Amino acid sequence: MRQDRPTHVVVIGAGMVAHKFAETLLAKDDARRVSLTVIGDEPFAPYDRVHLTSRSRRTTGCI
Ligand SMILES: Cc1cc2nc3c(=O)[nH]c(=O)nc-3n(C[C@H](O)[C@H](O)[C@H](O)COP(=O)(O)OP(=O)(O)OC[C@H]3O[C@@H](n4cnc5c(N)ncnc54)[C@H](O)[C@@H]3O)c2cc1C
């Protein structure tokens, strides 16, 4: 592999884990050696589903 070309990383699925992975990978890529494509099938950006339940409980007043 040629060293002057960026490594192209393709992530299939744009969920929470993909978002965290992309964020971490790009934060560590100071030398800009990575080119990243994230392919998702949802019509909206990744969001935090793990805390969805506790947030909705807070806003609806459920316990
Ligand atoms: C309403 C709700 C409430 C939740 N509450 C909690 C909670 O309180 N606590 C908790 O721990 N967990 C909770 N969860 C579970 C939590 O959401 C999951 O554990 C977490 O989302 C997993 O993240 P992930 O990125 O691995 O997968 P996902 O969030 O499932 O993301 C995977 C993504 O990949 C996409 N995808 C899959 N196949 C393809 C393909 N072939 N091509 C393109 N895209 C593709 C999917 O559409 C999706 O967008 C909840 C889930 C939901 C739905």
The ligand as a MOL file (V3000), in Angstrom:
LIG
                    3D

  0  0  0     0  0            999 V3000
M  V30 BEGIN CTAB
M  V30 COUNTS 53 58 0 0 0
M  V30 BEGIN ATOM
M  V30 1 C -36.1710 3.1290 22.2190 0
M  V30 2 C -34.8750 2.5130 22.6900 0
M  V30 3 C -34.4830 2.6970 24.0180 0
M  V30 4 C -33.2830 2.1350 24.4740 0
M  V30 5 N -32.9380 2.3370 25.7790 0
M  V30 6 C -31.7800 1.8040 26.2470 0
M  V30 7 C -31.3810 2.0170 27.5980 0
M  V30 8 O -32.0830 2.6670 28.3900 0
M  V30 9 N -30.2080 1.4760 28.0190 0
M  V30 10 C -29.4100 0.7350 27.1820 0
M  V30 11 O -28.3400 0.2810 27.6170 0
M  V30 12 N -29.7650 0.5190 25.8870 0
M  V30 13 C -30.9220 1.0190 25.4060 0
M  V30 14 N -31.2790 0.7810 24.1060 0
M  V30 15 C -30.3920 -0.0610 23.2900 0
M  V30 16 C -29.3260 0.8100 22.6270 0
M  V30 17 O -29.9680 1.6850 21.7420 0
M  V30 18 C -28.3520 -0.0890 21.8510 0
M  V30 19 O -27.6370 -0.8790 22.7700 0
M  V30 20 C -27.3620 0.7760 21.0380 0
M  V30 21 O -28.0820 1.6240 20.1750 0
M  V30 22 C -26.4450 -0.1110 20.2190 0
M  V30 23 O -25.6520 0.7680 19.4050 0
M  V30 24 P -25.0760 0.3130 18.0360 0
M  V30 25 O -24.4530 1.5080 17.3910 0
M  V30 26 O -24.2100 -0.9020 18.2390 0
M  V30 27 O -26.3080 -0.2370 17.1930 0
M  V30 28 P -27.5540 0.5690 16.5860 0
M  V30 29 O -27.9010 1.7520 17.4200 0
M  V30 30 O -28.5900 -0.4790 16.3380 0
M  V30 31 O -26.9910 1.1160 15.2090 0
M  V30 32 C -26.7480 0.2870 14.0900 0
M  V30 33 C -27.0740 1.1190 12.8370 0
M  V30 34 O -26.6930 0.3930 11.6950 0
M  V30 35 C -27.7070 0.5070 10.7160 0
M  V30 36 N -27.5540 -0.6160 9.8050 0
M  V30 37 C -27.6670 -1.9380 10.0720 0
M  V30 38 N -27.4210 -2.6580 8.9840 0
M  V30 39 C -27.1360 -1.7700 7.9880 0
M  V30 40 C -26.8040 -1.9080 6.6060 0
M  V30 41 N -26.6930 -3.1130 6.0350 0
M  V30 42 N -26.6040 -0.7970 5.8760 0
M  V30 43 C -26.6880 0.4530 6.4670 0
M  V30 44 N -26.9970 0.6380 7.7590 0
M  V30 45 C -27.2190 -0.4630 8.5010 0
M  V30 46 C -29.0040 0.5240 11.5240 0
M  V30 47 O -30.0740 1.0970 10.8230 0
M  V30 48 C -28.5660 1.4350 12.6930 0
M  V30 49 O -28.7180 2.7950 12.3650 0
M  V30 50 C -32.4620 1.3460 23.6050 0
M  V30 51 C -32.8800 1.1660 22.2750 0
M  V30 52 C -34.0590 1.7510 21.8150 0
M  V30 53 C -34.4760 1.5430 20.3790 0
M  V30 END ATOM
M  V30 BEGIN BOND
M  V30 1 1 1 2
M  V30 2 1 2 3
M  V30 3 2 2 52
M  V30 4 2 3 4
M  V30 5 1 4 5
M  V30 6 1 4 50
M  V30 7 2 5 6
M  V30 8 1 6 7
M  V30 9 1 6 13
M  V30 10 2 7 8
M  V30 11 1 7 9
M  V30 12 1 9 10
M  V30 13 2 10 11
M  V30 14 1 10 12
M  V30 15 2 12 13
M  V30 16 1 13 14
M  V30 17 1 14 15
M  V30 18 1 14 50
M  V30 19 1 15 16
M  V30 20 1 16 17
M  V30 21 1 16 18
M  V30 22 1 18 19
M  V30 23 1 18 20
M  V30 24 1 20 21
M  V30 25 1 20 22
M  V30 26 1 22 23
M  V30 27 1 23 24
M  V30 28 2 24 25
M  V30 29 1 24 26
M  V30 30 1 24 27
M  V30 31 1 27 28
M  V30 32 2 28 29
M  V30 33 1 28 30
M  V30 34 1 28 31
M  V30 35 1 31 32
M  V30 36 1 32 33
M  V30 37 1 33 34
M  V30 38 1 33 48
M  V30 39 1 34 35
M  V30 40 1 35 36
M  V30 41 1 35 46
M  V30 42 1 36 37
M  V30 43 1 36 45
M  V30 44 2 37 38
M  V30 45 1 38 39
M  V30 46 1 39 40
M  V30 47 2 39 45
M  V30 48 1 40 41
M  V30 49 2 40 42
M  V30 50 1 42 43
M  V30 51 2 43 44
M  V30 52 1 44 45
M  V30 53 1 46 47
M  V30 54 1 46 48
M  V30 55 1 48 49
M  V30 56 2 50 51
M  V30 57 1 51 52
M  V30 58 1 52 53
M  V30 END BOND
M  V30 END CTAB
M  END
